Amino acid sequence: MIDLPHTESPQLRAEGVHLAYGDRAVVHGVDLAIAPGRLTALVGANASGKSTLLRALAGLIAPSAGRVLLDDHDLARVPRRRLARTIGILPQSPLAPEGIRVGDLVARGRYPHHGLFRGQRSDDDAVVARALASTDALGLVDRRVDELSGGQRQRVWIAMALAQQPRILLLDEPTSALDVAHQVEVLDVLRGEAAAGMTVVIVLHDLTLAARYADELAMLAGGRLIAQGAPGAVLTAETVQRAFRVDARILTDPDTGRPVVLPRAGSATLS
Ligand SMILES: Nc1ncnc2c1ncn2[C@@H]1O[C@H](COP(=O)(O)OP(=O)(O)OP(=O)(O)O)[C@@H](O)[C@H]1O
């Protein structure tokens, strides 16, 4: 059995990873080193394989070829319990148990920290409260999850992921239902977590927001990684055209120096 060393920021790496559903190949030979303690945004068109790759990085699906490595250990051989404490994933459409209340759902994020025979930890309540506060969800704590608005529900799920305090957090389109203020708030929180040492990987569709927040961008097109690096290097008119089949002007935000992507109306050539 493999025991991972307790490094602050384990290195997560895909090496020649191919992923398939049955005989449908979806991701083709991806080599991707996730920068530890940084915020990486995974971008690409619909069906380009982002969610599939994210699930593989969490160890939820196994590559048909290649390997996902955590600190040089094959993810497939890392004990499940250890993995749950190390890597957290928030899928695109998570399902809550029927009738569960917000506080109870977010508290479930603490489960990986409870030993087999130990119950709660003394800091559980404080961690849960902090996670709820950072997603502006403290006021929802007694509400039923299935009675929340889409954006409220998404914030509660993010709170659950934060309460898990994994060293690597993978989030699939966590801001898709959020208004602009809550998007900024959630991304600020995630950037703060990265600054404190957490490795954060986010699937995002808003390229300008991705460029604004990410230390690194990884861009997929047709299941292949076509660019990885600093936002300014990855987001070019050429890569945007190749990945999304739309013309875009790439401006530079005078305040941050980060790219701003302006798609040209009428330029999409999807079919
Ligand atoms: N459970 C599944 N079974 C079979 N095919 C799947 C399954 N999940 C995804 N696919 C297929 O795999 C391909 C990649 O899907 P994936 O969800 O990884 O893309 P994505 O880039 O996350 O897309 P989106 O931006 O629309 O969320 C698509 O062609 C999709 O139809």
The ligand as a Tripos MOL2 file, in Angstrom:
@<TRIPOS>MOLECULE
LIG
   31    33     1     0     0
SMALL
NO_CHARGES

@<TRIPOS>ATOM
      1 N1        -20.9800    9.3750  -19.2410 N.pl3     1 LIG1
      2 C1        -20.6980    9.5000  -20.5530 C.ar      1 LIG1
      3 N2        -20.9050    8.4810  -21.4040 N.ar      1 LIG1
      4 C2        -20.6200    8.5910  -22.7230 C.ar      1 LIG1
      5 N3        -20.1130    9.7170  -23.2800 N.ar      1 LIG1
      6 C3        -19.8730   10.7560  -22.4630 C.ar      1 LIG1
      7 C4        -20.1620   10.7090  -21.0710 C.ar      1 LIG1
      8 N4        -19.8220   11.9070  -20.5260 N.ar      1 LIG1
      9 C5        -19.3720   12.6680  -21.5360 C.ar      1 LIG1
     10 N5        -19.3990   11.9860  -22.7030 N.ar      1 LIG1
     11 C6        -18.9510   12.4710  -24.0150 C.3       1 LIG1
     12 O1        -17.5840   12.8040  -23.9090 O.3       1 LIG1
     13 C7        -17.2940   13.9900  -24.6480 C.3       1 LIG1
     14 C8        -16.6240   14.9880  -23.7150 C.3       1 LIG1
     15 O2        -17.5620   15.3430  -22.7130 O.3       1 LIG1
     16 P1        -17.1540   16.2730  -21.4860 P.3       1 LIG1
     17 O3        -18.3340   16.3260  -20.5690 O.co2     1 LIG1
     18 O4        -15.8720   15.8050  -20.9470 O.co2     1 LIG1
     19 O5        -16.9380   17.6730  -22.2260 O.3       1 LIG1
     20 P2        -16.8150   19.1530  -21.6390 P.3       1 LIG1
     21 O6        -15.6530   19.7740  -22.3400 O.co2     1 LIG1
     22 O7        -16.7890   19.1230  -20.1600 O.co2     1 LIG1
     23 O8        -18.1610   19.7970  -22.1690 O.3       1 LIG1
     24 P3        -19.1220   20.9870  -21.6190 P.3       1 LIG1
     25 O9        -18.3710   22.2730  -21.8060 O.co2     1 LIG1
     26 O10       -20.3060   20.8940  -22.5420 O.co2     1 LIG1
     27 O11       -19.4570   20.6920  -20.1880 O.co2     1 LIG1
     28 C9        -18.6140   14.4540  -25.2420 C.3       1 LIG1
     29 O12       -18.6730   14.0250  -26.5870 O.3       1 LIG1
     30 C10       -19.6550   13.7510  -24.4070 C.3       1 LIG1
     31 O13       -20.8130   13.4910  -25.1890 O.3       1 LIG1
@<TRIPOS>BOND
     1     1     2 1
     2     2     3 ar
     3     2     7 ar
     4     3     4 ar
     5     4     5 ar
     6     5     6 ar
     7     6     7 ar
     8     6    10 ar
     9     7     8 ar
    10     8     9 ar
    11     9    10 ar
    12    10    11 1
    13    11    12 1
    14    11    30 1
    15    12    13 1
    16    13    14 1
    17    13    28 1
    18    14    15 1
    19    15    16 1
    20    16    17 2
    21    16    18 1
    22    16    19 1
    23    19    20 1
    24    20    21 2
    25    20    22 1
    26    20    23 1
    27    23    24 1
    28    24    25 2
    29    24    26 1
    30    24    27 1
    31    28    29 1
    32    28    30 1
    33    30    31 1
@<TRIPOS>SUBSTRUCTURE
     1 LIG1         1 GROUP 0 **** ****
